Amino acid sequence: MKLVKNIDNKTIKNKSVSDKEAEEAFVKIFKWMGEDPSREGLVETPKRVVKAFKEYFKGYNEDATQILEKTFGDVHGYDDMVIQKNISVQSHCEHHMAPIIGIAHVAYIPNKRVVGLSKLARVVEVFSKRLQTQERLTMQIAKTLMNALDAKGVAVSIDATHQCMTMRGIKKEQATTVTNYYLGKFKEDLSFQNRYLRFISK
């Protein structure tokens, strides 16, 4: 059994599927498409796709909470918001497995301790590298930061393009989707929320 994280970051047991079995599945898909998997340009493609999928969906093998375990208390009483802007997001929608490309903004209000700045971007990365909806992705990042850091407040915003609606279906190439999720002081006190929104819009 292989232990992986599901969409809610809970450990689940997964019956292992070998790389070879995954490659064979892609060969069948090529045939279904009307392609010849034995032609020169496609012979190695199943292996390459499996390798790429391991990168696209590596978040299933990572624990966002563990990333936030190390914090720092020597901050001399700093208790205002910490904002990290323009974190790149590359994910895949769970409905069509089409790319979701955009940026995330993350803010939190420390409760005596802060976390290394790179950890904020890493949490975004962990949840992005799973099949997602943008709404759930936004909430997962926020709730994980709030709980793991015991923060006084958390705000997360994502602005992204969904290729499931720009390349197929309705085909609206310029459409973007914006989601916001607020917890703690960001939800209870509009002054924090408004300051956050002004900072990320600069």
Protein Blocks (a to p, Z undefined) as FASTA:
>chain_A
ZZdddfkopacddddddfklmmmmmmmmmmmnopafkbmklmmmmmmmmmmmmmmmmmmm
pcfklmmmpccfblgopabdcddehiacddddfklopacddddddddddehiacdfklmm
mmmmmmmmpccdfklmmmmmmmmmmmmnopabdcdddddddfklmmgmjopakbccdddd
dehjllmmmklmmmmmmmmmZZ
